[in-house]
Amino acid sequence: MNETVNPPKNITLVGAELSSKLNEKNINALHSDTDFEQKLRNRKLDYSKSYDISREEVQRALDKNKDLKLIIDIHRDTIPKEESTVKIDGKNYVKVVLYVSKANKTYFAQSLNLAKTLNDELEKMNPGLSRGVILKDSPNTYNQDIFPELALISVGGPENTLEEEYRTIEKIAEVIQKVTNE
């Protein structure tokens, strides 16, 4: 079975861990445990419609929480372990990459600035943890067009362990704490 959709290794757990770490740092964080893959199956939609489904979730969150300052959309990349892993202080961490959609005409500058800021802080605090900021030239906005502070972050790959991903999530939480306190 593909580990990216295996419930015990589902990326939703990684999002829950980020939410938990942020709350520990006194940053009020909400987490959606929506199973988007299941929603796609229920609606008989293919994977290319994932962002249409997640857009509904993002919009609901924005409607219910007018004071949101940052939205993090976490995904898992499809790269092999040797490309998705970095050793820091003798422990394996997963690498992250931040994506920005060129199709996002509404908030492109803000999305790019946020991605660069998060990337730069990650690299400053933990060299090698980030694979960088990638500008995506596709018609998909990755929902970055409905909120100016939405970061799309891919965390690790299907061969990484939750332990490796959780180590990286702790680092991401530290960076978010630093960035939101500035």
N, C-alpha and C positions, 0 to 999 in steps of 0.2 A: 504494500500500500504506500502511496506517496505520502511522506511524512508531513508535507505542508498542509494536508487536509486531515491528518490523523488527529482526532480530538485531543489526546494527551500532549501533542506537540503543536497544536493550533496556534497561529499567530495571535489569536485573541488572548491567550494566556500572557503573551509578551506585553500586550497593551494593558492588561490588568495589572501586571507587575509595574509598568511605568506609572500608572495611576496611583498605585500603592506607594511607590517611592516618592512621588510628588507630594502626596498627602502627608507622608512622614516629614517632609521638608516644609510643612505648613503652606503648601501651594494647593489650593482647592482644585481637585481634579475630578472630572467625570469620566466614566468609561462605558463604552457601549460593548455589550457582549453579544451583539447581533451576529448570527451565523449567516453571513452574506452568501456563502456557497449554497446553503440550504434554501435561502430565498430565491436564488437563481434557479435551483432545481424545481422548487414549487411553482415558479412562474414559467418554467420551461424556457429559460433564457440561457444563452451561452455566456462564457466568461467575459466576453467583450462588453457585456452590459453591467459589469460589476460596479462601475462608477455611477451608473444611473441609479442603481439600488442604494449605494452608499450616499449618494446625493440626498436622497429622501431622509436618511438618518442625520446627516449634517444639518439639513434645513430644520428638522424637528428640534435638534439640540440648540440651534440658533434662536428659534422661535420661543423655546422654553427658558433660555438663559441669555438674557440681553447683555449681561456683563462679561461674556466670554472674551478672553484676551488672546487665546492661542488654541488652535486645533492641531493635533498631531494625528496624522493618518499613517498607521504603521502597516507595512507589508513585509513579506519575506521574499527575497530575491531567489532566482533559480540557479545561481552559480554554484560550482562545486566547492567543497570544503577548503581546498587549498587556496582558493581565491577569496573565500568569505571569512577567513579566520586570521587573526593576528595574535601574536604572543606579546603580552605586556606584563612585566614583572613576573615572568615564569608561568603565567596563566593564559589560557586561551580565551579570547574575546571574539565576538563576531564583528565584522566590519559593517559600517552603515554607508548608505549613499542617499543623498537628498536629490529629489527630482523636482524640476520646475517646468511647467508646461508653457511652451511658446504660444499656444492657442489661447492662453489666459490674457485677454486684452484688458480686462477690468482691473486686475490687481497684479499684473506681471511684475512691476518694479518692487512692490512690497513682498511678493512671494520670493523673488530672487534675493532681495536683501535679507529676508528671514533665513533662507537656506544658506546663504553665504555666512551670515552671522553664526548660525548654529555650527556649520562646518568649521569655520575658523576657530571657534571656541573648543570644539571637540579636538581639533588637531593641536591647538595650543596646550590643552590639558593632557591629551593622550595621543601623541604622534603615531600615525598609522591606523588609527581607529576608523577614520573616514576614508571612503573611496572618492569623496568629492561631491560636487554639485554637478548634476547632469541636466542640461536643457533638453527637454523632449520636444521633438518636432513632429507632433501628431495632432489630429483634430481634437483629442481629448484634453479637457482642461484640468482633469483630476480634482474637480470641485474647487480649485483654487480661485475660480472666478466668483464665488459666492461669499468669500470671507478673506480679508486682506492678510490675515496672519494664520494661514493654513500651511503646515509643513508636511510634505509627503516623504516619509523616511522608510527605506527598505533596510531591514535588519537581518543580517546573516543569510543563510541558505538552507535548503532542505536537509542537509547532512549535519547541521550544527545541533548541539544539544541545548536544552532549555537553560542549563547552568551557564553555558557560554553566552547565551542571549541575555540572561538576567544580569550577568556581569556588565555587559554593554549598556543595558537599560539603566543601571545605577549611574553610569557615566553620563548618559543622556540626561537623566534627572538632575545631575549636578550642573550640567551646562544650562538646562532650562532655568534652574534656580538662579544661576548667575545672570543670565540674559534678562529674566523677568525682574530682577532686583536692580538693574541698571537704569 
